[in-house]
């Protein structure tokens, strides 16, 4: 096995690899004939390659050519690596890539860009949204990143609202809800979805009702639609929205608590979180959430392990019994194994961040 192959394998396998391994990855990318394997992990590196950002920025300019207009694969790799490290020198290249269809088409890889300031990132995503008017992946990944930008995505309201009458409506609703009051011009259209005038699809109705509350400040519609879903005992996807409503959803506390005994792990997790948010009482919720934290979890999306860890951290000090387990998981050297190599470092780093934040929340 060559030195580079060993370095790539090491950064894919271990959470705290020797910095020399990242040195080898950067060396392999910043050459005339870069390695595909090295590129694949460099995009996921985040702040692990901070000490190399000057070199990567220089190589990015080389890849862009004499006029700074090239938008090939090499430009994408280097711009995303800089973006993941939070380096603003990625922005001009990202704008060019957005104009010419060169940004990632997978949601996990697109989230790499969230290392940049939200307002600057939202401007890039707005460019991409206008360029990818009818492209499926272009829309879904762009709306995913815009939702991460929150209120900073307000300048894109009109572009996002155009998606409410398309197959991208559900993702658009999430963005509008995250933007909040600056998107209040979309309230009537959201209400049409929430009340079933626009569609009878339950997931759309719940998301639309939640977004309507976020843009208008009026919780009535969200309480009605999401509460009805939870009272039915079958629509657990209403639970995160009731959790967001918190004490406003007090009338729904009883059916939410019953769902904490659901046979579905995701439903139990959502219900435990929602019950705590609604009532402020952590005692019934902590054991349910703690039971979902499997120390042997390898990243399967079928299990709500990371979500349960996150909610324990939100609860804080009353979740102290979870701290030893979380510390043990965080001390592991090996990364999660199930995510494929193209996103493994990203998935594991997100889990590590969730564990770290949870312990900070529990420890005050």
N, C-alpha and C positions, 0 to 999 in steps of 0.2 A: 504494500500500500504506500503510495507516495505521501510526501509531507503535506501537500495541499489536501489530499483526500482525508488524511487523518485529522487535519484542522477542521475541515467541514463537518466530519462525523462528530468531532468533539463538541463543537458549538451547537450542533443539533441535539446532542445527547445530554449535555450537562448545563446546569443553570449558571455555574460560576467557572467557566473555562479559563484556562491560562490566557492572559491578554495576547500572548504570542500567536495564539490561534486566530484571533481577529486580525492581527497584523498580516498573517499569511493570506487571509481572505481578501483583505484590501489590496495587497500586493498582486494577487491573482486577477483581480478585477481591473485594476489600473494598469493594464498592459495592452499591447497591440492586439493580443488574441486572448481575451478574457475567458475565464472558465464559467460555464453555465451553472455548475454546482455552487461556485463561489458567489455568483450573482444572486442566486436563489436565497442564500442565507444573508447576504449583505443587505438586501431590501428589508429583512426582518430585524436587523441589528439594533435599531433604536440608538440609545445613548451609549451602547457598548463601543461604538466607533467614533465617539466624540473627538478623541485625540487625532483622528485621521480626517476630520471634515475639511480642513484646508486642502489636503491632497485630493480628496474626492471632488471638491469644488473646482479645482484646477482641471481635473480630468473631465468634469462635466463640460466645461467651456471648450475643451478640445473636441469632445464628442459633438458639440453643437456646431462646430465648423467656423470658418472665418467670419461668416455673417451672423452667427448665433441663431440660425433658423432651423437647424436639423432637429428632427423629432423622432429619431429611431429608437430601437430597443435600448441601446447603450445610454441614451439620454434619460429614458424612463428609469432605468436601474439606479443611476447616480442621483437623479432628482428625488426619487423615493427614499433612498438611503439618507440623504440630507434632511428630507422632510421628517423622517422618523427620529432623527437626532434633534429636531426642532430648529434647524438651521435655515434662516430666512433666504439664503442664497438659492434655495430650491425654487422659490416662487416664480421668477421669470420663466424658467423652464417648464414648470407646471402649467402656467398660463398657455404657453405655446402648445404643450401636449394636450391640454383641454380643447384647444381650437382645432386640433388635428386628430383627435381620437386616440391619443397615446396613453391615457391614464388606465389604471387597473380596471378590470371588468369583474373582479371577485370582491365581495364585501370585506372579507378579512384583510386582504391586501390593500384595499382602498382606505381602510381605517388607519393605515400607517401614517397617512397625512394629518391625522388629528394631533400630531406633535406640533403643528404650526398654530399661530394665533387664529382664533375662530373667525374674526372678520376677514383676514387675508385669505383664509381657506375658503370661506363662503364665496368670495369673489371668484376664485378659481372654479368652484363648483357651479356657480351661476353661468359662467362661460360654457362649461361642459353641458349643462342642462339645455342651453339654447342650441348647442351644436347637435346633441343627440336627441332630437325632437321625438323620434319614434323608435329608437333603439332600446330593446328591452334591458339588457345589462347596463347600458349607459345610463338609463334612467334610474334603475333600482340602486346601483352603487352610488350614484350621485346624490340621490335622496337620502340614502343611508348616512353619508358624510354630512350633508346639510343638517340632518337631525342632530348630529353631534355638535354642530355649531350653535345650537340654541338661538337665543334672541339675536345673535350676530348675523343670522341668516335673513333678517328682516328685509334687506334690499331685494331678496329673491322671491318675495311673497307672490307677486304676479306670475312669475314663471312657474312656481310650484302650484299655484291655484289652477293653472291651465291643465294640470294632470288630474284634477278632480273628476273629469269626465272621461277618463281613460282607464286602462288596465292598471295604471300606477296609482290609483286613487288611495289605496290603503297606506302606501308609503308616503304619499303627499300629506295625508291627514296627520301622520306622526310628525312631519316637519312643521306643519302649521301649528300644531299643539305646542311644540317645543319653542316656536317663535313667540307664541302668546299674543298679547294685546295688539302688537303691530299688524297682526293678521286678522283683525276683527271684521274687515270687509268680506271675509269668506264665511261669516257666521251663518247666513241664511242657507248657503249651499251645504254646509256641514249639518245643519238642522234637518235638511231634506234627506240626507243619508241616515241620520240618527233616527228619524221617525218612520223610515221605510218608504218615504215618497220617492226616493231615488233608487233604492235597492232593498231587497228583503234579506240580503245576506247578513247574518248576525254579526260576524266579525267586523264588518264595515260599520254596522250600526253602533257597536260599542266603541270602536276607535273614534268614530265621528262624534259621538256624544261627549267623549272625553275631550277631544280637540275643541268642541264647541264651548265647553266650560273654560278651557285654558285661554281661548281668545276673547271670550266675553266676560268672564268672571262669574257667570251665573251657573251654579251647579245643578239646577233643577233637572235638566234633560239627562245629564250624566247619571245622576242618582236614580232616575226612573229606569233608563235603559240598562245600565250596568247592574243595578239592583235586581231588576227582573231576571236578568241572566243568571245571577248567583242564586236567587231564590228557586230557580228551576232545578238546581242541583246537578245540572249537566253542563253548564257553560262556564267552566272555570276561568276562561279568558276575561271574564268581567272582573275578576279579583284584583289584578294589578291596578285597574282604574279606580276601584273603590279604595284601595290602599293609598293611592295618590290623593283622593278626596279626604282621607283621614277622618277626624271626628264628625265631619259633615255627613258621613255615611253611617252614623250611629244606629239608625233604625235597621240596618242590615247586619248588625253584629252577630245575631243568633244564627242565621243561615251560614254566615262565613265561618263561625266556629264549628258548625257541623261538618263543613267541608275539610276541616283539619283531620278528619278520620277517613277521608276518601281513600280508595285503593290506589289512586294515581299519585306518584311521588311529586310530580309538578303541581298538581292541585293542592296537595297537602302543604307544599312549600309556599305557594302563593297565598293560601288561606291563612297560614300562620303569620305571614308578614302582614297581610291585610288586617287581621284581627288585632295585632299589636298597634298598627297605625291608627285604627279606628278607636280602640278603647284605651290605649296607653298602658295596657296590662301585659307585661312580657311573660308572666309565669306560664300560661298555657302554650305559648309560642316557642319558647326556647327549646324545650325537649323535642318538639316536632322538627325544628330546624336542625338541631344537633344530630338527630337520628339520620339525617340525609347527608351528613358530611362523612363520606367514606374515605379513609386515609389511603386506600388502595386504588382510588379513582384514577384512571389514565386518560381522561378527557372525553369520554363518550358524551355526545350531546343529548343522549336519551335520559341522562340523570341530572338533576338540578343541584349538583354539588356546589358549583361556584356561586349559584344564586343563593343557596342557603348560607354559605359563608358570608356573602355580602350582607344579607339581612341580619345575621348575628352581629356583625360590626355596626350596623345601624342601631340596633337595640342598645349596644354599649355595655356598660358595667353589669347589668343584670344577666348578660350572656357570659359572664366570667367562667362558668364551667367548661366552655368551649375552648378557652385559651390554650391549655396544654396540648390539645389535639391539633389546633391550628399551628402552634409553634413547631410541633413535630413534622407536620406536612411541609411547612416553610423551610425547614432545615434539610429537606431532601436534596440530594445532589442531582439526581436524574430528573430530566424534564418529563412532561406528560408524553406518553408514547403513541396514543391513538391518532392525534391529528397528523395528517400527512406532512411530508417534509416541507412543502411549500408554505405551510402556515404554522408549523409546530412551535417555532420560537415565539411567534406572535401569541398563540394560544397559551403557551406556558407562561409567558411574561404577564399576560392579562390575569392569569390565575395567581401568580406571585403577587401582583399588585393588589388583587382582591384580598388575599390572605394578609398582606401587610397592613392595608387600610383597616381590615376588620380588627386586627390586634390593636392597632392604634385607637380605634373606636372603643374597644372593650377596656383598654387601659387608661382611657381618658386623655 
